[in-house]
Amino acid sequence: FVPTEFGDPYLDAAVVLGAGAQISAPHVHASSLELLAQKLPSAKSGIRILDVGAGSGCMACLLGTMLCLEGQARGEVLAIEHIPELAAAGESNIQRSNSDLMTAHGGPISLSCADARQVCSGDDPSLLNSFDLVHCGAALADVEEWLVALLKPGGRAVAPVGLTDTPQWLCSIDKLADGKLDIARIIRVLYVPVTSEQEQRKREEEWDEVVRRCRENSDRVLQADAPTM
């Protein structure tokens, strides 16, 4: 899932994918997956999971595997990526490593190229209040209504929340039976933001400046987070 020309796939660090995107460090993927697994329904079928910003396809593959641990798929994973070449690469990665997880081979994963904000902000009843779990692979400035609207009551979203190019919090966002939210901050992370394809490609052109801002903001925030003696 990691382009070898961009980094070491066995290093516990984020790796650039190109087009203004990156794949999260393994410990961040593991934390996200653990939070989602905690809320995985026990149902034998009908479970729906959404992966927003599918990137390399790695998290979609992990989620699909989680749904198949009992020998057969217990639902579906809808993965969405808005950069065409990343969507194509993500699907190719899954086909190469775990082709049995794709819907074409009877598995739970389908991957499409679309802007999740537009898809998920519409009036399609098949999406609203229909997902048990949502993974968001890019940072939100705040917990946004379109994301919450996707969750079933009792469902959970896992998303990074915070300012762009500044350490964010990986959060679990639980939608309670009465529609209220229970939000918990888990670990500090640093994700690229949820944005348009055009803006993301612009960030790619200015990547050195993006990295500089991230380092500067990380030093400031992490120093502020450090416990005082």
C-alpha angles and dihedrals in degrees: 000000000000121000101237092214089065102047153320110298090206096054115101094235139094116273127208115245098184129246090074093300137112139187114243123247113270093248090056093050088048092051092048093048092049091052091050093045089056089065099037106132118240092228117127092223144005098054112149124201127181124203111196115198096016094187110167093006092244098123092042088054092050091048091048090050090050090055091052100048092109092056102269137050113274094195142326141298115212109197121192128191124172100200107082098213092047092049090051092047092047092052090046091051092053092044090052098046105027110008091160088069094064119095089236087067097040096270130127102250127097119171122198135178110239143115103266093207091060095041093047097041093061131092097257103140090204089070106034115090089350109108125088092195134019125190116195113199097193134056125268121203087222138352099288128213095235090059094048091047090062095060126091115228103275092028128125134219123195114203142149110249124194146068124326117267090005127100108276133193120254100226137194109218114196121192107212126212091262092051095255120130131239107198124187128185111223115171139345114262138167115222133167111254130261101256144136124291089248094053092045092053089049089055088053090056089052096040096132090055091046090054091048092053092047092052094046094047093043092055091050097045097042091049089053090049094051113108115249119236 
